[in-house]
Amino acid sequence: MPRPPFPPVLLCAAAGLACPDGAFADEREEVRTVLFGSLDAGRSTFVSTGAKVAPGGIARDGFVALATLGYGLRPERDWWGDPRAKAGATPPRTLRHTVQAGALAGWQWMRDWGVAALFAGPELAFEVLDSPGTRRLPAPRPGMRVQGELWARPTEATLVTATLIGGTARWSAWGRVSWGVRLPALGATYLGPEAALYADRTGYRKWSLGLHATDFAVAQVSFRVSAGWVYEEQIRRPGAYGTLTAWLPL
């Protein structure tokens, strides 16, 4: 006997620019728009907001549009190019402010086992480097972004997700995979491990490993939270991170 269709509440995946994280659809098939926002906090911070629109309905095959806007702040030390680092000293800390925006279009495929989606479109990014000795004015850079998403249920009580985002405005890439098991005591909430990797043209690399709880609701707003361990190459020491994502179907 085939499994029932994938729950529509898991159909609208996230559009995060540094972090990325998730937005999902309501159980009502007539839902066509989902508003979402996310916060990725730790030594580096990124906050984003956006909307996903499916004219034919979030829970159906068809065209999907995605618009996002995000801001990030991260500390850096130039261990590779600063003369003080080459001499064995610790280079000064620099704060990198980044603003990113994207407008993507794509298609989603609904199956009994889950949903897959692919998006592409223009993006725009600009940055400010702020340190005791350096301050650079932002220079907006246009580019293209591609995004792929997969949400699948191998069994009735498990959820597997994979998201990959790449863009040329900052020559950056972010990916995350997660697995979760549904907890009957918490309704439709899935709990399990997640792992993510981010890299960009500056040489910055970030790995993270943690636990997530996906799809619990308060009134009409649904949430995803996660926390764990993160390592950033330009900081050269491990730290903790936490993320919060909220989405509201209209």
Sine and cosine of phi, psi and omega as CSV:
sin_phi,cos_phi,sin_psi,cos_psi,sin_omega,cos_omega
0.00,0.00,0.79,-0.61,-0.05,-1.00
-0.93,0.37,0.47,-0.88,0.04,-1.00
-0.94,0.34,0.46,-0.89,0.06,-1.00
-0.91,0.41,0.33,-0.94,-0.01,-1.00
-0.82,0.57,0.48,-0.88,0.03,-1.00
-0.85,0.52,0.72,-0.70,-0.06,-1.00
-0.83,0.56,0.81,-0.59,-0.01,-1.00
-0.85,0.52,-0.37,0.93,0.00,-1.00
-0.91,0.42,-0.25,0.97,0.01,-1.00
-0.95,-0.30,0.31,0.95,-0.16,-0.99
-1.00,-0.03,-0.41,0.91,-0.08,-1.00
-0.99,-0.17,0.99,-0.11,-0.10,-0.99
-0.98,0.18,0.28,-0.96,-0.15,-0.99
-0.96,0.28,0.45,-0.89,0.16,-0.99
-0.89,-0.46,0.87,0.49,0.08,-1.00
-0.98,0.18,0.60,-0.80,-0.02,-1.00
-1.00,-0.07,-0.61,0.80,0.17,-0.99
-0.95,-0.31,-0.17,0.99,-0.08,-1.00
-0.54,-0.84,-0.22,0.98,0.07,-1.00
0.41,0.91,0.70,-0.72,-0.26,-0.96
-0.28,-0.96,-0.19,-0.98,-0.31,-0.95
-0.85,-0.53,0.46,-0.89,0.19,-0.98
-0.75,-0.67,0.64,-0.77,-0.12,-0.99
-0.79,-0.62,0.22,-0.98,-0.02,-1.00
-1.00,-0.01,0.34,-0.94,0.11,-0.99
-0.98,0.20,0.26,-0.97,-0.01,-1.00
-0.95,0.32,-0.25,0.97,0.01,-1.00
-0.97,0.24,0.83,-0.56,-0.05,-1.00
-0.91,0.41,-0.34,0.94,-0.03,-1.00
-0.98,0.18,-0.11,0.99,0.02,-1.00
-0.89,0.45,0.77,-0.64,0.00,-1.00
-0.85,-0.53,-0.25,0.97,-0.04,-1.00
-0.72,-0.69,0.69,-0.73,0.08,-1.00
-0.77,-0.63,0.82,-0.57,0.11,-0.99
-1.00,-0.06,0.61,-0.79,-0.03,-1.00
-0.54,-0.84,0.36,-0.93,0.08,-1.00
-0.49,-0.87,0.45,-0.90,-0.02,-1.00
-0.55,-0.84,0.45,-0.89,0.07,-1.00
-0.74,-0.67,0.83,-0.56,0.08,-1.00
-0.92,-0.40,0.95,-0.32,-0.14,-0.99
-0.89,-0.45,0.56,-0.83,0.02,-1.00
0.16,-0.99,-0.55,-0.84,0.12,-0.99
-0.90,0.44,-0.58,0.82,0.15,-0.99
-0.96,-0.29,0.53,-0.85,-0.06,-1.00
-0.76,-0.66,0.65,-0.76,0.09,-1.00
-0.62,-0.79,0.73,-0.68,0.04,-1.00
-0.80,-0.59,0.66,-0.75,-0.04,-1.00
-0.58,-0.81,0.33,-0.94,0.06,-1.00
-0.54,-0.84,0.32,-0.95,-0.01,-1.00
0.06,-1.00,-0.17,-0.99,-0.02,-1.00
-0.55,-0.83,0.56,-0.83,0.10,-1.00
-0.86,-0.51,0.76,-0.65,-0.07,-1.00
-0.80,-0.60,0.81,-0.59,0.07,-1.00
-0.84,-0.55,0.98,-0.19,-0.06,-1.00
-0.83,0.56,-0.54,0.84,-0.01,-1.00
-1.00,0.05,-0.03,1.00,-0.04,-1.00
0.92,-0.40,0.71,-0.71,-0.04,-1.00
-0.88,0.48,-0.54,0.84,-0.11,-0.99
-1.00,-0.06,0.44,0.90,-0.03,-1.00
-0.71,-0.71,0.36,-0.93,0.18,-0.98
-0.85,0.52,0.57,-0.82,0.12,-0.99
0.52,-0.85,-0.10,-1.00,-0.03,-1.00
-0.93,0.37,0.63,-0.78,0.04,-1.00
-0.66,-0.75,0.68,-0.74,0.07,-1.00
-0.90,-0.43,0.55,-0.83,-0.11,-0.99
-0.67,-0.74,0.79,-0.61,0.05,-1.00
-0.80,-0.61,0.73,-0.68,-0.05,-1.00
-0.65,-0.76,0.44,-0.90,0.09,-1.00
-0.60,-0.80,0.75,-0.66,-0.05,-1.00
-0.59,-0.81,0.39,-0.92,0.05,-1.00
-0.72,-0.70,0.71,-0.71,0.01,-1.00
-0.76,-0.65,0.49,-0.87,0.06,-1.00
-0.69,-0.73,0.80,-0.60,0.02,-1.00
-0.57,-0.82,0.61,-0.79,0.09,-1.00
-0.99,0.10,0.57,-0.82,-0.01,-1.00
-0.65,-0.76,0.40,-0.92,0.19,-0.98
-0.72,-0.70,0.76,-0.65,-0.06,-1.00
-0.99,0.12,1.00,0.10,-0.03,-1.00
-0.97,0.24,-0.23,0.97,-0.09,-1.00
-0.98,-0.21,-0.60,0.80,-0.11,-0.99
-0.95,-0.31,-0.31,0.95,-0.06,-1.00
-0.97,0.25,0.75,-0.66,-0.01,-1.00
-0.86,0.51,-0.52,0.85,0.00,-1.00
-0.92,0.39,-0.57,0.82,0.05,-1.00
-0.92,0.39,-0.63,0.77,0.02,-1.00
-0.92,0.40,-0.42,0.91,0.02,-1.00
-1.00,0.02,0.01,1.00,0.04,-1.00
0.99,-0.12,-0.01,1.00,0.02,-1.00
-1.00,-0.04,0.26,-0.97,0.03,-1.00
-0.99,0.12,0.84,-0.54,0.02,-1.00
-0.94,0.35,0.38,-0.92,-0.01,-1.00
-0.93,0.37,0.41,-0.91,0.01,-1.00
-0.99,0.15,0.67,-0.74,0.07,-1.00
-0.88,-0.48,0.66,-0.75,0.09,-1.00
-0.98,-0.19,0.82,-0.58,0.01,-1.00
-0.96,-0.27,0.88,-0.47,0.08,-1.00
-0.99,-0.16,0.77,-0.64,-0.04,-1.00
-0.75,-0.66,0.72,-0.70,0.13,-0.99
-0.86,-0.51,0.75,-0.66,-0.01,-1.00
-0.74,-0.67,0.57,-0.82,0.07,-1.00
-0.62,-0.78,0.53,-0.85,0.01,-1.00
-0.54,-0.84,0.49,-0.87,0.08,-1.00
-0.71,-0.71,0.97,-0.24,-0.13,-0.99
-0.91,-0.41,0.42,-0.91,0.10,-1.00
-0.73,-0.68,0.52,-0.85,-0.03,-1.00
-0.19,-0.98,-0.33,-0.94,-0.08,-1.00
-0.64,-0.77,0.61,-0.80,0.08,-1.00
-0.86,-0.51,0.57,-0.82,-0.02,-1.00
-0.89,-0.45,0.85,-0.53,0.00,-1.00
-0.99,-0.12,0.74,-0.68,0.07,-1.00
-0.69,-0.72,0.21,-0.98,0.04,-1.00
-0.87,0.50,-0.54,0.84,-0.05,-1.00
-0.99,0.11,-0.24,0.97,-0.01,-1.00
0.36,-0.93,-0.51,-0.86,-0.06,-1.00
-0.61,-0.80,0.60,-0.80,0.11,-0.99
-0.80,-0.60,0.57,-0.82,-0.02,-1.00
-0.58,-0.82,0.51,-0.86,0.02,-1.00
-0.68,-0.73,0.75,-0.66,-0.04,-1.00
-0.77,-0.64,0.39,-0.92,0.12,-0.99
-0.40,-0.92,0.48,-0.88,0.02,-1.00
0.21,-0.98,0.01,-1.00,-0.05,-1.00
-0.98,0.22,0.44,-0.90,0.12,-0.99
-0.66,-0.75,0.31,-0.95,0.01,-1.00
-0.67,-0.75,0.68,-0.73,-0.01,-1.00
-0.61,-0.79,0.59,-0.81,0.20,-0.98
-0.57,-0.82,0.41,-0.91,-0.13,-0.99
-0.70,-0.71,0.44,-0.90,0.14,-0.99
-0.78,-0.63,0.79,-0.61,0.11,-0.99
-0.99,-0.15,0.82,-0.58,-0.10,-0.99
-0.79,-0.61,0.92,-0.40,0.04,-1.00
-0.59,-0.80,0.16,-0.99,0.00,-1.00
-0.82,0.57,-0.49,0.87,-0.06,-1.00
-0.90,-0.43,0.00,1.00,-0.12,-0.99
-0.63,-0.78,0.71,-0.71,0.13,-0.99
-0.54,-0.84,0.87,-0.49,-0.05,-1.00
-0.91,-0.42,0.70,-0.71,0.04,-1.00
-0.95,0.31,0.53,-0.85,-0.04,-1.00
-0.93,0.38,0.61,-0.79,0.09,-1.00
-0.84,-0.54,0.99,-0.16,-0.04,-1.00
-0.84,0.54,0.68,-0.74,0.01,-1.00
-0.82,-0.58,0.85,-0.53,0.08,-1.00
-0.99,0.12,0.31,-0.95,0.03,-1.00
-0.15,-0.99,-0.15,-0.99,0.04,-1.00
-0.86,-0.51,0.54,-0.84,0.01,-1.00
-0.79,-0.61,0.62,-0.79,0.14,-0.99
-0.83,-0.56,0.53,-0.85,-0.06,-1.00
-0.56,-0.83,0.75,-0.67,0.06,-1.00
-0.81,-0.58,0.61,-0.79,-0.05,-1.00
-0.66,-0.75,0.58,-0.82,0.07,-1.00
-0.63,-0.78,0.80,-0.60,0.07,-1.00
-0.79,-0.61,0.88,-0.47,-0.12,-0.99
-0.68,-0.73,0.47,-0.88,0.08,-1.00
-0.89,-0.45,0.99,-0.13,0.04,-1.00
-0.88,0.48,-0.55,0.83,0.07,-1.00
-0.71,-0.71,0.07,-1.00,-0.02,-1.00
-0.88,0.47,-0.46,0.89,-0.13,-0.99
-0.92,-0.39,0.20,0.98,-0.03,-1.00
-0.80,-0.60,0.45,-0.89,-0.01,-1.00
-0.72,-0.70,0.76,-0.65,0.08,-1.00
-0.85,-0.52,0.75,-0.67,0.02,-1.00
-0.78,-0.63,0.48,-0.87,0.10,-1.00
-0.54,-0.84,0.74,-0.68,0.01,-1.00
-0.70,-0.72,0.70,-0.72,0.05,-1.00
-0.69,-0.72,0.78,-0.62,-0.02,-1.00
-0.76,-0.65,0.78,-0.63,0.07,-1.00
-0.74,-0.67,0.65,-0.76,-0.02,-1.00
-0.63,-0.77,0.48,-0.88,-0.02,-1.00
-0.99,-0.14,-0.20,0.98,0.01,-1.00
-0.88,0.47,-0.62,0.79,0.06,-1.00
-0.86,-0.52,0.12,0.99,-0.09,-1.00
0.74,0.68,0.88,0.48,-0.08,-1.00
-0.86,-0.51,0.38,-0.93,0.06,-1.00
-0.57,-0.82,0.65,-0.76,0.03,-1.00
-0.67,-0.74,0.68,-0.73,0.04,-1.00
-0.61,-0.79,0.53,-0.85,0.04,-1.00
-0.55,-0.83,0.64,-0.77,0.12,-0.99
-0.80,-0.59,0.54,-0.84,0.03,-1.00
-0.51,-0.86,0.40,-0.92,0.08,-1.00
-0.72,-0.70,0.59,-0.80,0.00,-1.00
-0.51,-0.86,0.43,-0.90,0.08,-1.00
-0.88,-0.47,0.67,-0.74,-0.04,-1.00
-0.97,0.26,0.71,-0.70,0.00,-1.00
-0.98,-0.21,0.94,-0.35,-0.04,-1.00
-0.82,0.57,-0.55,0.84,-0.02,-1.00
-0.93,0.37,-0.35,0.94,-0.02,-1.00
-0.93,-0.36,0.37,0.93,0.04,-1.00
0.95,0.31,-0.87,-0.50,-0.06,-1.00
-1.00,-0.08,0.17,0.99,-0.06,-1.00
-0.95,0.30,0.70,-0.71,0.06,-1.00
-0.95,-0.30,0.68,-0.73,0.00,-1.00
-0.80,-0.60,0.73,-0.69,0.00,-1.00
0.05,-1.00,-0.12,-0.99,-0.04,-1.00
-0.99,0.11,0.36,-0.93,0.11,-0.99
-0.59,-0.81,0.44,-0.90,0.07,-1.00
-0.63,-0.78,0.60,-0.80,-0.04,-1.00
-0.60,-0.80,0.41,-0.91,0.03,-1.00
-0.62,-0.79,0.71,-0.70,0.07,-1.00
-0.76,-0.65,0.62,-0.79,0.05,-1.00
-0.49,-0.87,0.50,-0.86,0.08,-1.00
-0.55,-0.83,0.01,-1.00,-0.15,-0.99
-0.91,0.42,-0.30,0.95,-0.02,-1.00
-0.97,0.24,-0.14,0.99,-0.10,-0.99
1.00,-0.07,-0.01,1.00,0.01,-1.00
-0.95,0.31,0.72,-0.69,0.06,-1.00
-0.72,-0.69,0.64,-0.77,0.02,-1.00
-0.63,-0.77,0.81,-0.58,0.10,-1.00
-0.92,-0.39,0.56,-0.83,0.07,-1.00
-0.58,-0.81,0.48,-0.87,0.03,-1.00
-0.59,-0.81,0.79,-0.61,-0.06,-1.00
-0.31,-0.95,-0.28,-0.96,0.01,-1.00
-0.86,-0.50,0.56,-0.83,0.01,-1.00
-0.79,-0.62,0.44,-0.90,0.19,-0.98
-0.81,-0.58,0.89,-0.45,-0.15,-0.99
-0.90,-0.44,0.75,-0.66,0.14,-0.99
0.97,0.23,0.93,0.38,0.25,-0.97
-0.81,-0.58,0.54,-0.84,-0.21,-0.98
-0.87,-0.50,0.51,-0.86,0.18,-0.98
-0.77,-0.63,0.93,-0.35,-0.13,-0.99
0.86,0.51,-0.83,-0.56,-0.03,-1.00
-1.00,-0.07,-0.03,1.00,-0.06,-1.00
-0.98,-0.18,0.75,-0.67,0.05,-1.00
-0.96,-0.29,0.38,-0.93,-0.14,-0.99
-0.68,-0.73,0.40,-0.92,0.23,-0.97
-0.71,-0.71,0.77,-0.64,0.04,-1.00
-0.81,-0.59,0.50,-0.86,0.08,-1.00
-0.45,-0.89,0.38,-0.93,0.01,-1.00
-0.40,-0.92,0.40,-0.92,0.01,-1.00
0.17,-0.99,-0.47,-0.88,-0.10,-0.99
-0.96,-0.29,0.62,-0.78,0.00,-1.00
-0.67,-0.74,0.56,-0.83,0.06,-1.00
-0.79,-0.61,0.80,-0.60,0.02,-1.00
-0.91,-0.42,0.82,-0.58,-0.09,-1.00
-0.88,0.48,-0.64,0.77,-0.07,-1.00
-0.98,0.21,-0.12,0.99,0.12,-0.99
-0.98,-0.18,-0.54,0.84,0.09,-1.00
0.91,0.41,0.55,0.83,0.19,-0.98
-0.37,-0.93,0.50,-0.86,-0.04,-1.00
-0.96,0.27,0.30,-0.95,0.03,-1.00
-0.42,-0.91,-0.13,-0.99,0.00,-1.00
-0.93,-0.37,0.45,-0.89,0.07,-1.00
-0.69,-0.72,0.34,-0.94,0.12,-0.99
-0.55,-0.84,0.59,-0.81,0.02,-1.00
-0.76,-0.65,0.51,-0.86,0.08,-1.00
-0.66,-0.75,0.79,-0.61,0.06,-1.00
-0.81,-0.59,0.67,-0.74,0.03,-1.00
-0.77,-0.64,0.57,-0.82,0.05,-1.00
-0.59,-0.81,0.53,-0.85,-0.08,-1.00
-0.72,-0.69,0.90,-0.44,0.06,-1.00
-0.98,0.20,0.61,-0.79,0.00,-1.00
-0.93,-0.36,0.00,0.00,0.00,0.00
